[in-house]
């Protein structure tokens, strides 16, 4: 049983699940924002989803307005993501990633340091946390593109056998 399995997630359409639903997958958790300059990363995230989904991988998007760049409603976020970027990967309702009201998954993930050894606050939209089926986490900062060699290598290493 992974350390994140019991964490509740409300989906973009209001459904209830837990992170445990993805326990047997490599999961790339990303805080997304529609109006961010990094929003073109949606295209690369969806490409990863299409490339690796059949091998036990999923992107899991967490819309957040903490950096004041997300749309107001779940419906608007869903429409933007599907029509602009063709997003098919699962998304949660809008959440906070920093501060006292941060989503419990983010409270746990932020303890993971990035490649330079720095843990703590999510610095901006499109920060990425790769959670392997064994519960290990690899952190990539927002400007690291989803299709960067180090992200792809980490995903391939984390895919279930």
C-alpha atoms as one frame of an Amber mdcrd trajectory, in Angstrom:
protein
   0.000   0.000   0.000   1.533   3.305  -1.103   1.831   6.264   1.205  -0.483
   8.374  -0.960  -3.181   5.746  -1.595  -5.745   7.011   0.926  -5.579  10.655
  -0.187  -8.979  11.730  -1.502  -9.274  13.396  -4.892 -12.328  15.156  -6.280
 -12.325  14.944 -10.069 -12.936  17.914 -12.355 -16.515  16.711 -12.899 -17.154
  16.308  -9.162 -16.548  12.574  -8.791 -14.790  11.113  -5.744 -11.747   8.880
  -5.881  -8.428   8.388  -4.113  -4.837   8.401  -5.294  -4.944   4.646  -4.667
  -6.910   4.305  -7.923  -3.560   4.909  -9.656  -1.454   2.763  -7.261  -0.290
   0.362  -9.968   0.742   3.146 -12.374   3.530   5.646 -12.818   1.701   8.961
 -12.234   2.929  12.388 -13.308   1.158  14.836 -10.966   1.125  18.362 -12.437
  -0.432  21.589 -11.146  -1.878  23.126 -14.287  -3.230  26.571 -15.188  -4.981
  27.548 -18.406  -3.753  31.143 -18.622  -0.117  30.397 -17.793   2.675  31.029
 -20.288   3.648  27.401 -19.717   0.187  26.159 -20.846   1.670  24.774 -24.100
   3.084  22.046 -21.833  -0.459  20.595 -21.983   0.403  19.414 -25.499   3.519
  17.572 -24.279   1.658  16.147 -21.266  -1.041  14.760 -23.560   1.646  13.310
 -25.866   3.163  11.492 -22.851  -0.318  10.240 -21.945  -0.847   8.842 -25.451
   2.659   7.325 -25.605   2.717   5.607 -22.210  -0.909   5.055 -21.082  -1.002
   1.441 -22.308   2.199   0.725 -20.359   0.806   1.763 -16.969   1.267   5.542
 -16.920  -1.025   8.516 -16.456  -0.741  12.245 -16.145  -2.913  13.578 -13.304
  -3.644  17.288 -13.639  -4.442  19.485 -10.643  -5.764  22.876 -11.788  -4.728
  25.620  -9.381  -5.394  29.343  -9.279  -2.727  29.972  -6.650  -0.665  31.850
  -9.182  -3.803  33.648 -10.475  -3.742  32.052 -13.922  -6.543  29.485 -13.833
 -10.079  29.823 -15.163 -12.976  30.265 -12.749 -15.032  27.107 -13.131 -14.431
  23.397 -13.641 -16.533  23.592 -16.811 -14.365  26.374 -18.261 -11.167  24.483
 -17.370 -12.512  21.259 -18.906 -13.604  23.017 -22.109 -10.290  24.862 -22.477
  -8.191  21.733 -21.914 -10.177  19.488 -24.210 -10.744  21.950 -27.058  -7.375
  23.744 -27.012  -5.049  20.864 -26.170  -7.118  17.680 -26.643  -6.477  16.634
 -23.051  -7.678  13.126 -22.209  -5.790  12.543 -18.941  -7.673  12.775 -15.627
  -7.916  16.102 -13.817  -8.984  17.073 -10.314 -11.124  19.957  -9.222  -9.280
  23.237  -8.664  -6.959  22.949  -5.639  -4.405  24.893  -3.642  -0.844  23.575
  -3.849   0.788  25.805  -1.213  -0.133  27.183   2.206  -2.470  25.969   4.931
  -5.248  25.007   2.509  -2.986  22.967   0.233  -4.431  19.698  -1.057  -3.214
  16.761   1.085  -1.457  15.195  -1.911   0.553  18.374  -2.400   1.292  18.614
   1.321   2.956  15.188   0.992   4.599  15.675  -2.410   6.281  18.965  -1.490
   8.541  17.093   0.946  10.338  15.693  -2.123  13.440  17.645  -3.181  14.138
  18.504  -6.811  17.381  17.632  -8.645  19.214  20.446  -6.836  18.081  19.144
  -3.436  15.461  21.834  -2.801  12.115  20.728  -1.342   9.189  22.864  -0.155
   6.756  25.156  -1.923   5.561  24.620  -5.456   7.267  27.484  -7.266   4.881
  28.002 -10.198   2.342  26.318 -12.477   3.323  23.065 -14.203   5.594  21.725
 -11.476   5.796  17.941 -11.930   5.980  15.079  -9.441   6.457  11.581 -10.854
   5.079   9.016  -8.396   6.289   5.495  -9.187   4.217   2.412  -8.287   6.614
   1.812  -5.357   5.719   5.249  -3.936   9.040   6.902  -4.768   8.765  10.475
  -6.059  10.886  12.449  -8.536  10.351  16.222  -8.719  10.755  18.441 -11.773
  10.415  22.225 -11.662   7.940  24.102 -13.929  10.384  25.091 -16.662  11.441
  21.461 -17.181   9.312  20.450 -20.156   7.264  17.242 -19.898   9.156  15.737
 -22.848  12.613  16.644 -21.493  15.010  13.657 -21.615  15.269  13.466 -17.812
  11.457  13.343 -17.428  11.042  10.699 -20.137  13.872   8.620 -18.630  12.251
   8.832 -15.170   8.848   7.797 -16.586  10.348   4.847 -18.441  12.208   3.739
 -15.293   8.993   4.002 -13.224   6.693   2.079 -15.571   5.316  -1.097 -14.004
   7.163  -4.227 -15.081
